[in-house]
Amino acid sequence: MTYYTVTAAAVFIPAAHRGQTAAMLYRGARIPDRTPEDVIKHLLDNKLIEQVGEADYAAAPQEGYSTSGPDVRSTNYGATNLPDGEFQRRDH
């Protein structure tokens, strides 16, 4: 198996298919196994990631921040510091 980590400030990993989550990964983060080969090639060609050994990969943080998919919204989505009586969401 080949392992990669991010060397650029950040990289975007698109969702490969419907139901999969896209991710924004920051320097030092692992590149997930599910990343399509054409994306890996693009990132390598542009020196945004590097191939690393298994030990370095295991020591790297896992995926960074999700940018799409069901886990994007936190449990505090829409929360404010206002008391409940003073805030009403109008975007629904």
C-alpha positions in Angstrom: 0.0 0.0 0.0 1.2 3.5 -0.8 0.8 6.3 1.8 0.6 10.1 1.3 0.5 13.2 3.6 -0.2 16.8 2.7 2.8 19.1 2.3 1.0 22.2 1.0 -0.9 24.5 3.3 -4.1 22.8 2.4 -5.6 20.5 -0.3 -9.2 19.7 -1.3 -10.2 16.1 -1.8 -13.4 15.9 -3.8 -16.1 13.3 -3.2 -15.5 10.4 -5.6 -19.1 9.4 -5.8 -22.5 10.3 -4.3 -22.7 9.7 -0.6 -19.0 10.2 0.0 -17.8 13.2 1.9 -15.4 15.8 0.4 -12.6 17.0 2.7 -10.2 19.9 3.2 -7.0 18.6 4.5 -4.2 20.7 6.1 -0.4 20.3 6.1 0.7 17.0 7.7 -2.7 15.3 7.4 -3.1 11.8 5.9 -4.5 11.4 2.4 -7.5 9.0 2.8 -7.3 5.6 1.1 -10.6 6.4 -0.8 -8.9 9.2 -2.7 -9.2 8.6 -6.5 -5.9 7.9 -8.3 -6.4 10.8 -10.7 -6.6 13.2 -7.7 -3.5 11.6 -6.1 -1.6 12.1 -9.4 -2.7 15.7 -9.7 -1.6 16.4 -6.1 1.7 14.7 -6.6 2.4 16.4 -9.9 1.8 19.8 -8.2 3.9 18.8 -5.2 1.0 19.3 -2.8 1.4 15.9 -1.2 4.3 13.5 -0.7 4.7 9.7 -0.4 5.6 8.6 3.1 6.4 5.4 4.9 3.8 3.5 7.0 5.3 4.8 10.3 5.1 8.4 9.2 1.6 7.9 7.9 0.4 6.3 11.1 1.8 9.3 13.1 0.1 11.9 10.9 -3.3 13.2 11.9 -6.3 11.7 10.2 -8.5 13.6 7.7 -8.9 17.3 8.3 -12.2 19.1 8.0 -15.2 17.9 6.1 -16.7 20.3 3.6 -19.7 18.4 2.4 -21.9 15.6 3.4 -24.0 14.8 6.4 -21.4 15.7 8.9 -20.9 19.3 7.9 -23.4 20.8 10.2 -22.4 20.8 13.9 -24.9 20.1 16.6 -24.8 23.9 17.3 -25.9 24.8 13.8 -27.8 28.1 13.9 -26.9 28.7 17.6 -26.6 32.3 18.8 -25.9 34.0 22.1 -29.4 35.5 22.2 -32.0 34.1 24.5 -34.4 31.8 22.8 -37.2 34.4 22.9 -35.1 36.9 20.9 -34.0 34.7 18.1 -36.1 32.9 15.5 -34.6 31.3 12.4 -36.2 32.5 9.2 -34.3 30.5 6.7 -36.7 27.5 6.7 
